[in-house]
Amino acid sequence: MSISRRGLLQSSAFVAAVPMLKAAGLDAVAPAQAQTQAAPEWKHALSLFGDIKYPADFKRFDYVNPDAPKGGIARQISIGTFDNFNFVVAGVKGSIAPAVMSMYESLTTQSLDEASTKYGLLAEAAMHPDDHSWVTYRLRKEARWHDGKPVTPEDVLFSLEALKKHSPFYSAYYKHVIKAEKVGSHEIKFTFDAPGNRELPSIVGELVVLPKHWWEGTDSQGRKRDVGATTLEKPLGSGPYTIKDFVAGRSVTMERVKTYWGVNTPVRVGQQNFDEMRYEFFRDATVSLEAFKADQADWTVESSAKSWATAYDFPAVKEKRVVLEEFPINDSGRMQGFAFNIRRELFADKRVRRAFNYAFDFEEMNKQLFYGKYKRINSYFEGTELASSGVPVQKEFEILKEVYGEIPPEVIAKPYENPVGGEPEKVRDNLRNATRLLREAGYEVRDGKLVKKDGAPVAVEFLLDNPSFERIVLFYKPSLERLGITVTVRTVDDAQYQNRVRNFDYDIISDVWGQSLSPGNEQRDFWGTPAADAPGSRNTVGIKNPVIDKLIDKIIYAADRETLVAATKALDRVLLWHYYVVPQFTYGFMRYARWDRFSHAPLPKYGRSGLPSLWWFDKDKADKIGRRS
């Protein structure tokens, strides 16, 4: 799947935008407003800083096939398990089944051939003043829930309240929305706490809307539903799919809604083409790969360089019945690393964190485990123009000068660089530097063990939820043990892992922060002080740094793209020079293996693989490669 703006966020998260007026047959400006010269106008799309590609009367996105056949079944693999269909509490309780997000819709949706432009989905238009102090969205009159009832402003208000109350991520994300109100039969106005935040009108459009009447009703046993609790009751949605059936923890089958209200909406034409999408859940990637080889799934995403190089040498690949393909990642950046819990005394000291980075021999790991395919991550915005490099200059330098006395001097004086290993002498030098830093931090080695001042040995636990990642930590482990650190690796099931992470009960985890091309409010949830103590937040490190809070505000209130980029690079440098993580590695493509039963139009720049929404079942191809098992 392609990462939406915050899907990043969380992984992830949801994308948004605004709508078409001519297609809806509506005037561009309300009569009362037309008399006032300064009154904002209704707009069919919102873009943070750039141009809008598609006009108000566009019929479809360029990258879709409007004549794509509807039909067929797509069988997909999910790693992990699930016990919840309520995405409102996904970051706090239970394990969400990702399939259910195809049931829901947001006010707007992102085009995949533009960096940050959003067009209307549930909404048909939006307007806001030049100072971005409020935004009003107008719902489509034809938008319907699967039970036939219309989507209303009351649903939007209910959804915002539920998400802010029960989701730490959305509580931070929509922190600046201080008032939401119905101002017309199909209109909702959102008022912000201050002017100047350019992205707020746009990100409000990312709001995923829930049916108020359903959540305030009762289930089949007469029990009142609770939007703040997990559930395995099939929820009501407004999207192109609904749940057909499921086996808790093992599988979910989604079926296309034949009466879906939005099938002819320009942002939906040519998409969501499968009659059914089946998700099979596996606890182990090795087992899931064997299921794929046996034709029990139609495609699989491969995250292991080793498996990609060695595990796909089977007859169906040689016979070209299975296609191996890599799709470029242009829609986002990322930081992936070993994240320290700096709430723990050991990792509160920056010198200790830096020592762990010196012990990480990426170059040798890349050669032995990854076939030399990966590159080391050197930025929290790796893969984008937002990544810092060299020394700060011009606007970025000016921003950092404002906080010069509060940041490490290296931030301005030197470019950040990770230690380089791969050769015996370099590795020895790195370990000597690590030992020096640990000694400066007050630790010493006695009888081969690193100990605190009171003689207590230093021990750390790497907490994992994926057995396939054990080999990476086990490669890292001997270097840390050479420093005298006692290292354990604990792999737990998905539910236990999520509970421990939500409650910050870990020493070190491997974490990923996806970054959009236009960062904003989500940075507060990633690195902001209030998020550090909020269970379920994405501030897994526990950062409480006033400078970082200031730089996040610089990003959020950037008046133009140039300032946004400069402020993001400044934030990147400060994060890097505090050594909050040991940066790991990245690869600029997504690897897919698929049985050759599907087709697609030319894929958009920011769409990654486009699976499954832009593809369709190709009967001629399917007949050629044979029946499914």
C-alpha positions as CSV (number, residue, x, y, z in Angstrom):
1,M,0.0,0.0,0.0
2,S,1.1,3.5,-0.5
3,I,1.8,5.6,2.6
4,S,-0.7,8.4,3.2
5,R,0.5,11.6,4.6
6,R,0.6,10.4,8.2
7,G,0.8,6.9,7.5
8,L,3.2,7.3,7.9
9,L,2.7,7.9,10.3
10,Q,1.7,5.4,12.2
11,S,1.8,3.4,9.9
12,S,1.6,4.9,9.4
13,A,-2.6,7.2,9.3
14,F,-4.7,8.7,6.6
15,V,-4.5,11.2,3.7
16,A,-6.8,14.0,2.6
17,A,-7.9,16.8,0.4
18,V,-10.8,18.8,-1.0
19,P,-13.3,18.7,-3.9
20,M,-15.0,19.5,-7.1
21,L,-17.6,22.2,-7.5
22,K,-18.5,22.1,-11.1
23,A,-18.9,18.3,-10.9
24,A,-21.3,18.9,-8.1
25,G,-23.1,21.7,-10.0
26,L,-22.5,24.3,-7.2
27,D,-21.5,27.9,-7.4
28,A,-18.0,28.9,-6.5
29,V,-18.9,31.4,-3.9
30,A,-21.9,31.6,-1.6
31,P,-24.1,34.6,-2.4
32,A,-23.7,36.3,0.9
33,Q,-20.0,36.0,0.7
34,A,-19.8,37.2,-2.9
35,Q,-20.7,40.7,-1.7
36,T,-17.6,40.8,0.6
37,Q,-14.4,41.3,-1.3
38,A,-12.2,39.6,1.3
39,A,-14.5,36.6,1.9
40,P,-12.8,33.2,1.3
41,E,-14.0,31.2,-1.7
42,W,-15.0,27.5,-1.9
43,K,-12.1,25.5,-3.3
44,H,-12.2,22.1,-5.0
45,A,-8.7,21.1,-3.8
46,L,-6.1,22.2,-1.2
47,S,-2.4,22.2,-1.6
48,L,0.1,23.4,1.1
49,F,2.5,25.3,-1.1
50,G,2.3,24.1,-4.7
51,D,0.0,24.2,-7.7
52,I,-3.1,22.1,-8.1
53,K,-2.9,19.8,-11.1
54,Y,-6.6,18.8,-11.6
55,P,-9.3,21.4,-12.3
56,A,-12.6,21.5,-10.5
57,D,-14.4,19.6,-13.3
58,F,-11.9,16.8,-13.6
59,K,-13.4,13.3,-14.3
60,R,-10.6,11.1,-12.9
61,F,-7.0,10.9,-12.0
62,D,-4.6,10.4,-14.9
63,Y,-3.1,7.3,-13.4
64,V,-6.2,5.1,-13.3
65,N,-7.9,3.0,-15.9
66,P,-11.5,4.2,-16.0
67,D,-12.5,1.0,-17.8
68,A,-10.8,-1.3,-15.4
69,P,-13.0,-4.5,-15.0
70,K,-14.6,-5.0,-11.7
71,G,-14.4,-8.6,-10.3
72,G,-12.0,-11.3,-9.1
73,I,-10.4,-12.0,-5.7
74,A,-7.2,-10.7,-4.3
75,R,-5.6,-12.7,-1.5
76,Q,-3.1,-10.9,0.6
77,I,-0.7,-11.7,3.5
78,S,-0.6,-9.8,6.8
79,I,2.0,-10.5,9.4
80,G,0.8,-10.6,13.0
81,T,-2.7,-11.0,14.3
82,F,-5.8,-9.0,15.1
83,D,-8.5,-8.7,17.8
84,N,-10.1,-5.4,16.9
85,F,-12.0,-3.6,14.2
86,N,-12.2,-0.2,15.9
87,F,-9.5,2.0,14.5
88,V,-10.2,4.8,17.0
89,V,-8.3,2.9,19.7
90,A,-5.8,1.2,17.4
91,G,-2.9,2.9,19.0
92,V,-4.0,2.2,22.6
93,K,-5.9,-1.1,22.8
94,G,-5.9,-4.4,20.9
95,S,-4.4,-5.2,17.5
96,I,-6.3,-3.6,14.6
97,A,-7.1,-5.6,11.5
98,P,-5.7,-3.2,8.8
99,A,-8.2,-4.5,6.3
100,V,-11.0,-2.6,7.9
101,M,-9.7,0.8,6.8
102,S,-11.1,0.1,3.3
103,M,-14.5,0.4,5.0
104,Y,-14.0,4.0,6.0
105,E,-13.5,7.3,4.2
106,S,-12.1,10.7,5.1
107,L,-13.3,14.1,4.1
108,T,-10.6,14.3,1.4
109,T,-8.1,12.1,-0.3
110,Q,-4.6,12.6,-1.8
111,S,-3.7,12.4,-5.4
112,L,-0.8,10.1,-6.0
113,D,0.9,12.2,-8.8
114,E,1.3,15.4,-6.7
115,A,3.3,15.8,-3.5
116,S,0.7,17.4,-1.3
117,T,-2.6,18.1,-3.0
118,K,-5.9,16.8,-1.7
119,Y,-9.3,16.5,-3.4
120,G,-12.7,15.9,-2.0
121,L,-14.1,12.5,-1.0
122,L,-16.8,12.7,1.6
123,A,-16.5,16.5,1.3
124,E,-17.2,18.3,-2.0
125,A,-15.6,21.7,-1.2
126,A,-13.7,23.6,1.4
127,M,-12.9,27.2,2.2
128,H,-10.6,29.1,4.6
129,P,-9.3,32.6,5.0
130,D,-5.8,33.6,4.0
131,D,-4.6,33.4,7.6
132,H,-5.7,29.8,7.9
133,S,-7.5,30.5,11.2
134,W,-10.4,28.3,10.3
135,V,-11.8,26.0,7.6
136,T,-15.3,25.0,6.5
137,Y,-16.0,21.7,4.7
138,R,-19.1,21.0,2.7
139,L,-20.2,17.3,2.6
140,R,-21.5,15.6,-0.6
141,K,-25.2,15.2,-0.4
142,E,-24.9,11.8,-2.0
143,A,-22.4,10.4,0.6
144,R,-24.0,7.4,2.3
145,W,-23.3,4.8,4.9
146,H,-23.7,1.2,4.0
147,D,-27.1,1.1,5.6
148,G,-28.3,3.9,3.2
149,K,-28.3,6.7,5.7
150,P,-26.6,10.0,4.7
151,V,-23.2,11.1,6.1
152,T,-23.9,14.2,8.2
153,P,-22.1,17.0,9.9
154,E,-23.1,15.3,13.2
155,D,-21.0,12.2,12.1
156,V,-18.0,14.5,11.5
157,L,-18.3,16.2,14.9
158,F,-18.7,12.8,16.6
159,S,-15.6,11.4,14.8
160,L,-13.4,14.3,15.8
161,E,-14.4,14.1,19.4
162,A,-14.0,10.4,19.6
163,L,-10.5,10.5,18.0
164,K,-9.3,13.3,20.2
165,K,-10.6,11.6,23.3
166,H,-9.4,8.1,22.7
167,S,-6.3,8.3,20.4
168,P,-3.1,9.9,21.6
169,F,-2.0,10.4,18.0
170,Y,-5.1,12.3,17.0
171,S,-5.2,14.2,20.2
172,A,-1.9,15.7,19.3
173,Y,-2.6,15.9,15.6
174,Y,-5.8,17.9,16.0
175,K,-4.6,19.8,19.2
176,H,-5.1,23.2,17.5
177,V,-8.8,22.5,16.6
178,I,-10.5,24.3,19.5
179,K,-14.0,24.4,18.0
180,A,-16.0,22.4,15.5
181,E,-19.5,23.2,14.7
182,K,-22.3,22.6,12.2
183,V,-22.9,25.8,10.2
184,G,-25.2,24.5,7.5
185,S,-27.2,21.4,6.6
186,H,-24.0,19.9,5.0
187,E,-21.3,22.2,6.4
188,I,-18.9,21.9,9.3
189,K,-16.6,24.7,10.5
190,F,-13.3,24.0,12.3
191,T,-11.8,26.9,14.2
192,F,-8.1,26.9,15.2
193,D,-6.4,28.3,18.3
194,A,-4.2,30.7,16.3
195,P,-3.7,31.8,12.7
196,G,-0.7,31.0,10.6
197,N,-0.7,27.1,10.6
198,R,-0.9,26.5,6.8
199,E,-1.5,22.7,7.1
200,L,-4.4,22.8,9.5
201,P,-7.1,23.3,6.9
202,S,-5.7,20.4,4.9
203,I,-5.1,17.9,7.7
204,V,-8.6,18.4,9.0
205,G,-9.6,16.9,5.7
206,E,-7.8,13.8,6.7
207,L,-10.4,13.1,9.4
208,V,-11.8,9.6,9.0
209,V,-15.5,9.8,9.6
210,L,-17.5,7.4,11.7
211,P,-21.3,6.8,11.8
212,K,-22.6,8.4,14.9
213,H,-25.9,6.7,14.8
214,W,-24.3,3.2,14.7
215,W,-21.8,3.8,17.5
216,E,-24.5,5.3,19.7
217,G,-26.7,2.3,19.1
218,T,-26.7,-1.3,20.4
219,D,-25.3,-4.5,19.0
220,S,-27.2,-7.7,18.2
221,Q,-27.3,-8.6,21.8
222,G,-28.7,-5.3,22.9
223,R,-25.5,-4.0,24.4
224,K,-24.6,-0.3,23.9
225,R,-21.6,0.1,21.7
226,D,-18.5,1.9,23.0
227,V,-16.3,3.8,20.5
228,G,-13.5,3.8,23.2
229,A,-13.3,0.0,23.3
230,T,-12.1,-2.8,21.0
231,T,-14.7,-4.8,19.1
232,L,-14.9,-7.6,16.7
233,E,-18.4,-6.7,15.7
234,K,-18.5,-5.9,12.0
235,P,-18.6,-2.0,11.9
236,L,-20.6,0.2,9.6
237,G,-18.7,2.2,7.0
238,S,-19.1,4.4,4.0
239,G,-16.2,3.1,1.9
240,P,-16.0,0.8,-1.1
241,Y,-15.6,-2.4,1.0
242,T,-17.3,-4.0,4.0
243,I,-16.4,-7.1,6.0
244,K,-17.9,-10.3,4.5
245,D,-16.6,-12.7,7.1
246,F,-13.6,-13.3,9.4
247,V,-11.9,-15.7,11.7
248,A,-10.5,-13.8,14.7
249,G,-6.8,-13.5,14.6
250,R,-6.5,-15.5,11.3
251,S,-8.3,-14.0,8.4
252,V,-10.6,-11.2,7.1
253,T,-12.5,-11.2,3.9
254,M,-13.6,-7.8,2.5
255,E,-16.3,-7.6,-0.2
256,R,-16.9,-4.7,-2.6
257,V,-20.1,-2.8,-1.8
258,K,-22.1,-3.1,-5.0
259,T,-24.2,0.0,-4.1
260,Y,-21.2,2.1,-3.0
261,W,-22.2,5.7,-3.2
262,G,-18.9,7.0,-4.5
263,V,-18.1,4.7,-7.4
264,N,-18.4,7.5,-9.9
265,T,-16.8,10.2,-7.8
266,P,-13.7,11.5,-9.7
267,V,-11.3,10.5,-6.9
268,R,-12.7,6.9,-7.0
269,V,-13.1,6.2,-10.7
270,G,-11.0,3.2,-11.9
271,Q,-10.0,2.1,-8.3
272,Q,-11.1,-0.5,-5.8
273,N,-11.7,-3.1,-8.6
274,F,-11.6,-6.4,-6.8
275,D,-14.9,-8.1,-5.8
276,E,-13.2,-9.5,-2.7
277,M,-9.9,-8.9,-0.8
278,R,-8.9,-11.7,1.5
279,Y,-6.3,-11.1,4.2
280,E,-4.6,-14.2,5.7
281,F,-2.6,-13.5,8.9
282,F,0.7,-15.3,9.7
283,R,2.8,-15.0,12.8
284,D,6.0,-15.8,10.9
285,A,7.3,-14.4,7.6
286,T,8.9,-17.7,6.7
287,V,5.6,-19.5,7.0
288,S,3.8,-16.8,5.0
289,L,6.4,-17.1,2.2
290,E,5.8,-20.9,2.0
291,A,2.0,-20.2,1.8
292,F,2.7,-17.7,-1.1
293,K,4.8,-20.3,-2.9
294,A,1.9,-22.8,-2.6
295,D,-0.4,-20.2,-4.3
296,Q,-2.4,-19.6,-1.1
297,A,-1.9,-15.9,-1.6
298,D,-1.6,-13.7,-4.7
299,W,1.2,-11.4,-3.6
300,T,3.6,-10.8,-0.8
301,V,5.8,-7.9,0.2
302,E,9.3,-8.9,1.0
303,S,11.2,-6.9,3.6
304,S,14.3,-9.1,3.9
305,A,17.2,-8.6,1.5
306,K,18.4,-12.1,2.2
307,S,15.0,-13.6,1.3
308,W,14.7,-11.5,-1.8
309,A,18.1,-12.8,-3.0
310,T,17.7,-16.4,-2.0
311,A,14.2,-17.5,-1.3
312,Y,12.5,-16.9,-4.6
313,D,14.3,-19.5,-6.7
314,F,11.3,-21.8,-7.2
315,P,9.7,-23.2,-10.4
316,A,6.9,-20.7,-10.7
317,V,9.4,-17.8,-10.8
318,K,11.5,-19.5,-13.5
319,E,8.3,-20.2,-15.5
320,K,7.3,-16.5,-15.2
321,R,4.0,-17.4,-13.5
322,V,5.3,-15.4,-10.5
323,V,6.6,-11.9,-11.1
324,L,9.3,-10.3,-8.9
325,E,9.2,-6.5,-9.1
326,E,10.6,-3.5,-7.1
327,F,8.6,-0.2,-6.9
328,P,10.4,3.1,-6.0
329,I,9.4,4.8,-2.8
330,N,9.0,8.5,-3.7
331,D,6.1,9.5,-1.4
332,S,7.9,9.5,2.0
333,G,11.1,9.4,4.0
334,R,11.8,7.5,7.2
335,M,13.9,7.0,10.2
336,Q,14.4,3.4,11.2
337,G,16.6,2.7,14.2
338,F,17.2,1.1,17.5
339,A,15.3,3.4,19.7
340,F,16.5,4.0,23.3
341,N,14.0,4.5,26.1
342,I,15.6,7.6,27.6
343,R,13.1,7.4,30.5
344,R,15.6,4.7,31.8
345,E,18.6,6.0,33.7
346,L,21.1,4.3,31.5
347,F,20.0,6.0,28.3
348,A,19.3,9.4,29.8
349,D,23.0,10.1,29.2
350,K,23.8,11.1,25.6
351,R,27.3,9.7,25.8
352,V,25.9,6.2,26.5
353,R,23.6,6.4,23.5
354,R,26.5,7.6,21.3
355,A,28.6,4.6,22.5
356,F,25.9,2.2,21.3
357,N,26.2,3.8,17.8
358,Y,29.9,3.3,17.8
359,A,29.4,-0.4,18.5
360,F,27.1,-0.8,15.5
361,D,29.1,-2.2,12.5
362,F,26.6,-1.5,9.7
363,E,29.1,-2.1,6.9
364,E,29.9,-5.6,8.0
365,M,26.3,-6.4,8.7
366,N,25.3,-5.1,5.2
367,K,27.8,-7.3,3.6
368,Q,27.0,-10.5,5.6
369,L,23.2,-10.2,6.0
370,F,21.9,-7.9,3.3
371,Y,24.1,-8.8,0.3
372,G,25.3,-5.2,0.2
373,K,21.9,-3.9,-0.9
374,Y,21.2,-1.4,2.0
375,K,22.5,2.0,2.8
376,R,22.9,3.5,6.3
377,I,20.3,6.0,7.4
378,N,21.8,9.4,8.1
379,S,18.7,11.5,8.7
380,Y,15.3,11.4,10.3
381,F,13.9,12.3,6.9
382,E,16.0,9.9,4.8
383,G,15.0,9.8,1.2
384,T,13.6,13.3,0.9
385,E,14.8,16.8,0.2
386,L,14.1,17.4,3.9
387,A,17.2,15.5,5.0
388,S,20.0,17.6,6.4
389,S,23.6,17.3,5.0
390,G,26.8,19.2,5.3
391,V,26.7,22.2,7.6
392,P,23.7,24.4,8.0
393,V,23.6,27.5,5.7
394,Q,21.3,30.4,4.9
395,K,17.8,30.1,6.4
396,E,18.5,26.9,8.2
397,F,21.5,28.5,9.8
398,E,19.4,31.5,10.9
399,I,16.8,29.2,12.5
400,L,19.5,27.4,14.5
401,K,21.2,30.6,15.6
402,E,18.0,31.4,17.5
403,V,18.6,28.4,19.7
404,Y,22.4,28.3,19.6
405,G,22.9,28.4,23.4
406,E,20.5,25.5,23.9
407,I,21.9,23.0,21.3
408,P,25.2,21.0,21.1
409,P,27.7,23.2,19.3
410,E,28.3,20.4,16.7
411,V,24.9,21.0,15.3
412,I,26.1,24.1,13.6
413,A,29.8,23.5,13.4
414,K,29.9,19.9,11.9
415,P,27.9,17.7,9.6
416,Y,26.4,14.6,11.3
417,E,28.1,11.4,10.3
418,N,27.5,7.8,11.6
419,P,30.6,5.8,12.6
420,V,32.0,3.7,9.7
421,G,33.1,0.1,10.2
422,G,33.6,-2.8,8.0
423,E,37.3,-3.1,8.5
424,P,39.1,-4.5,11.6
425,E,41.0,-1.3,12.4
426,K,37.9,0.9,12.0
427,V,35.9,-1.4,14.3
428,R,38.7,-1.3,16.9
429,D,38.7,2.5,16.8
430,N,35.0,2.7,17.1
431,L,35.0,0.4,20.1
432,R,37.7,2.4,21.7
433,N,35.6,5.6,21.2
434,A,32.6,3.8,22.7
435,T,34.7,2.7,25.8
436,R,35.9,6.3,26.2
437,L,32.3,7.6,26.2
438,L,31.1,5.1,28.7
439,R,34.0,5.9,31.0
440,E,33.2,9.6,30.7
441,A,29.6,8.8,31.6
442,G,30.7,7.1,34.9
443,Y,30.9,3.4,33.9
444,E,33.9,1.1,34.1
445,V,34.7,-2.5,33.2
446,R,35.4,-4.9,36.0
447,D,36.1,-8.6,35.3
448,G,34.9,-8.1,31.7
449,K,31.6,-6.6,32.7
450,L,30.5,-3.0,32.4
451,V,29.3,-1.7,35.8
452,K,27.9,1.4,37.4
453,K,29.6,3.3,40.2
454,D,27.8,1.0,42.7
455,G,29.2,-2.1,41.0
456,A,25.8,-3.2,39.5
457,P,26.3,-4.7,36.0
458,V,24.9,-2.9,32.9
459,A,22.3,-5.1,31.2
460,V,20.0,-4.2,28.3
461,E,17.1,-6.0,26.7
462,F,16.1,-5.6,23.0
463,L,12.4,-6.1,22.7
464,L,11.2,-7.5,19.4
465,D,7.9,-8.6,17.9
466,N,9.3,-10.1,14.7
467,P,11.5,-13.3,14.9
468,S,13.1,-12.5,11.5
469,F,14.7,-9.4,13.1
470,E,16.5,-11.5,15.7
471,R,19.5,-12.1,13.4
472,I,20.1,-8.4,13.1
473,V,20.2,-7.9,16.9
474,L,22.3,-11.0,17.3
475,F,24.8,-9.6,14.9
476,Y,24.9,-6.4,16.9
477,K,25.1,-8.2,20.3
478,P,28.8,-9.3,20.3
479,S,30.0,-5.8,19.7
480,L,28.0,-4.6,22.8
481,E,29.3,-7.5,24.8
482,R,32.9,-6.5,23.9
483,L,32.1,-3.3,25.8
484,G,31.1,-5.4,28.8
485,I,27.3,-4.9,28.4
486,T,25.0,-7.9,29.1
487,V,22.6,-8.2,26.3
488,T,19.3,-10.2,26.0
489,V,17.0,-10.4,23.1
490,R,13.3,-11.0,23.8
491,T,10.8,-11.7,21.1
492,V,7.2,-11.6,22.2
493,D,3.8,-11.9,20.5
494,D,2.2,-9.0,18.8
495,A,-0.3,-8.2,21.6
496,Q,2.3,-8.3,24.4
497,Y,4.7,-6.2,22.3
498,Q,2.1,-3.5,21.7
499,N,1.1,-3.4,25.4
500,R,4.7,-3.0,26.5
501,V,5.5,-0.3,23.9
502,R,2.3,1.6,24.8
503,N,3.4,1.6,28.4
504,F,7.1,2.4,27.6
505,D,8.2,-0.9,29.2
506,Y,11.4,-1.6,27.3
507,D,15.0,-0.7,27.1
508,I,15.5,-0.7,23.3
509,I,13.1,-1.4,20.5
510,S,13.5,-1.2,16.7
511,D,11.2,1.6,15.6
512,V,10.3,3.3,12.3
513,W,9.0,6.8,11.8
514,G,7.5,7.4,8.4
515,Q,7.8,11.0,7.2
516,S,5.6,12.7,4.6
517,L,7.0,15.2,2.0
518,S,5.3,18.0,4.0
519,P,5.9,17.4,7.8
520,G,3.7,19.1,10.3
521,N,1.6,18.4,13.4
522,E,2.5,14.7,13.6
523,Q,6.1,15.8,14.6
524,R,4.6,16.6,18.0
525,D,3.5,13.0,18.5
526,F,6.9,11.8,17.3
527,W,9.2,14.0,19.4
528,G,7.2,16.5,21.4
529,T,7.4,16.9,25.1
530,P,3.6,16.3,25.9
531,A,3.7,13.0,23.9
532,A,6.6,11.6,26.0
533,D,4.3,10.6,28.8
534,A,1.2,9.8,26.8
535,P,0.7,6.0,26.6
536,G,0.4,4.9,23.0
537,S,2.1,8.0,21.6
538,R,4.8,7.7,18.9
539,N,7.4,9.4,21.1
540,T,8.8,6.0,22.1
541,V,12.2,7.5,22.9
542,G,10.7,9.8,25.6
543,I,12.1,13.1,24.2
544,K,11.5,16.2,26.3
545,N,13.5,18.9,24.7
546,P,12.4,22.5,24.6
547,V,14.5,23.2,21.5
548,I,12.9,20.4,19.6
549,D,9.4,21.7,20.7
550,K,10.4,25.1,19.3
551,L,11.6,23.7,16.0
552,I,8.5,21.6,15.6
553,D,6.5,24.9,15.9
554,K,8.8,26.4,13.2
555,I,7.8,23.6,10.9
556,I,4.1,23.8,11.7
557,Y,3.9,27.5,11.2
558,A,6.1,27.8,8.2
559,A,4.8,30.4,5.8
560,D,6.3,28.9,2.7
561,R,8.0,25.8,1.4
562,E,11.5,27.2,1.8
563,T,11.0,27.8,5.5
564,L,9.4,24.4,6.0
565,V,12.4,22.7,4.4
566,A,14.9,24.8,6.4
567,A,13.1,24.2,9.7
568,T,12.8,20.5,9.1
569,K,16.5,20.2,8.3
570,A,17.2,22.1,11.6
571,L,15.1,19.7,13.5
572,D,16.8,16.8,11.8
573,R,20.2,18.0,12.9
574,V,19.2,18.5,16.6
575,L,17.6,15.0,16.7
576,L,20.7,13.4,15.2
577,W,23.2,15.1,17.5
578,H,21.3,13.9,20.5
579,Y,21.8,10.3,19.5
580,Y,18.2,9.3,20.4
581,V,18.5,6.2,18.2
582,V,21.1,4.1,16.5
583,P,20.2,4.6,12.8
584,Q,19.8,1.4,10.9
585,F,19.4,1.0,7.2
586,T,17.0,1.6,4.3
587,Y,16.3,0.6,0.8
588,G,14.6,2.9,-1.7
589,F,12.2,0.3,-3.1
590,M,9.4,-2.0,-2.1
591,R,9.8,-5.6,-3.2
592,Y,6.8,-7.5,-4.4
593,A,6.3,-11.0,-5.5
594,R,3.0,-11.7,-7.2
595,W,1.3,-14.4,-9.2
596,D,0.7,-12.9,-12.6
597,R,-3.0,-12.6,-12.5
598,F,-3.3,-8.8,-12.4
599,S,-2.8,-5.6,-14.4
600,H,-2.5,-1.9,-13.8
601,A,-2.2,1.4,-15.7
602,P,1.1,3.3,-15.6
603,L,1.7,3.9,-11.9
604,P,1.9,7.5,-10.4
605,K,5.1,8.9,-8.9
606,Y,3.9,8.8,-5.3
607,G,1.9,5.6,-5.5
608,R,4.5,3.0,-4.8
609,S,3.1,-0.3,-6.1
610,G,-0.5,0.9,-6.2
611,L,-1.6,-2.4,-4.8
612,P,-4.4,-3.1,-4.4
613,S,-6.4,0.0,-5.2
614,L,-5.0,0.7,-8.7
615,W,-4.9,-2.9,-10.0
616,W,-7.5,-5.2,-11.4
617,F,-8.0,-8.9,-11.9
618,D,-6.9,-9.9,-15.5
619,K,-8.8,-13.0,-16.5
620,D,-6.6,-13.7,-19.6
621,K,-3.4,-13.7,-17.5
622,A,-5.0,-15.8,-14.8
623,D,-6.1,-18.4,-17.4
624,K,-2.5,-18.6,-18.8
625,I,-0.8,-19.4,-15.5
626,G,-3.4,-21.9,-14.2
627,R,-5.9,-22.1,-11.5
628,R,-5.3,-21.2,-7.9
629,S,-4.5,-23.9,-5.4
